[in-house]
Amino acid sequence: MAFGGSGDRRTRARRLLPLFDAQLRFACALATARDETLAFALTHYTNFHRRFGYGVAGHGAPAAGWLAYLDAALRARDHAQLLVLSAEHFVRGTLEQPLPGHAVFGCFSYTRPEADGSVRIHFLDRDRRDGCGPLAASKQARRRAELARLVAALTQAHPEAKAIRGRSWLYHRAAYRRLFPPEYLATRTVVDAGLSFHGSGCWGQFQRHGGVDAAACAAFVARLPELDAEKPWRVFPLIPLAVTAPLDAFRRHYGRGGRELPGDGP
């Protein structure tokens, strides 16, 4: 599903304005707290670089379009103008580029094993069929099947793989947790270091079916005076959780169909 729901880029930009506003205010507040430039903050404390279609920041030479956006941002006279030009740049942007090095299985993907044999999995909304989101109850079997295929392919392609790990705000949601083995979920711990803001790891929690949660964005902005420059992720409503389990736990779980976990409420 395209960022911001259905429709052309201008329609989506109007829908995304509350999230653009929240990201800009967060980036500016953190840049001020850390005595950093606006250009650095827009590049590293928002996910605009990816959402505008320029890929992951820092991979290769800066795109001319991104540099033009930064130049315009630095000349903005106030926040309102900065918000308008950010939305306009999204409208003029291009299709978001897929992340490099990801093996994709429906809504899930994985990257190559690390030196310790651990493999990071990722989730992206690629299923808005049937008028509902990818974690709807009617799609649970579909998501488990994707994870089963991922595990089988990972096992075959990377015999050195030993464990699967994840890190996302999504582990706060029961509909997401139901997809995984109990051993994996039992390791949930709050991530309190090393979080980034250039993807969906933190910002994804403000997205909803077909757009964004404007009320959640406004509540987030209201909390920005509490921003901790050393641990800025603590101002987000849902701080990402880290999870990990041996690959064998996933093989066993999906081998028996990945049944829904008992007692895991909505």
Secondary structure as GFF3:
##gff-version 3
##sequence-region A 1 266
A	DSSP	alpha_helix	9	34	.	.	.	ID=ss1
A	DSSP	alpha_helix	38	44	.	.	.	ID=ss2
A	DSSP	alpha_helix	48	51	.	.	.	ID=ss3
A	DSSP	alpha_helix	64	74	.	.	.	ID=ss4
A	DSSP	alpha_helix	79	92	.	.	.	ID=ss5
A	DSSP	beta_strand	103	105	.	.	.	ID=ss6
A	DSSP	beta_strand	108	110	.	.	.	ID=ss7
A	DSSP	beta_strand	118	123	.	.	.	ID=ss8
A	DSSP	three_ten_helix	129	131	.	.	.	ID=ss9
A	DSSP	three_ten_helix	137	139	.	.	.	ID=ss10
A	DSSP	alpha_helix	140	157	.	.	.	ID=ss11
A	DSSP	beta_strand	163	168	.	.	.	ID=ss12
A	DSSP	three_ten_helix	169	172	.	.	.	ID=ss13
A	DSSP	alpha_helix	174	177	.	.	.	ID=ss14
A	DSSP	alpha_helix	182	185	.	.	.	ID=ss15
A	DSSP	beta_strand	189	190	.	.	.	ID=ss16
A	DSSP	three_ten_helix	203	206	.	.	.	ID=ss17
A	DSSP	beta_strand	207	208	.	.	.	ID=ss18
A	DSSP	beta_strand	211	212	.	.	.	ID=ss19
A	DSSP	alpha_helix	214	223	.	.	.	ID=ss20
A	DSSP	three_ten_helix	224	226	.	.	.	ID=ss21
A	DSSP	three_ten_helix	232	235	.	.	.	ID=ss22
A	DSSP	beta_strand	241	246	.	.	.	ID=ss23
A	DSSP	alpha_helix	247	255	.	.	.	ID=ss24
###
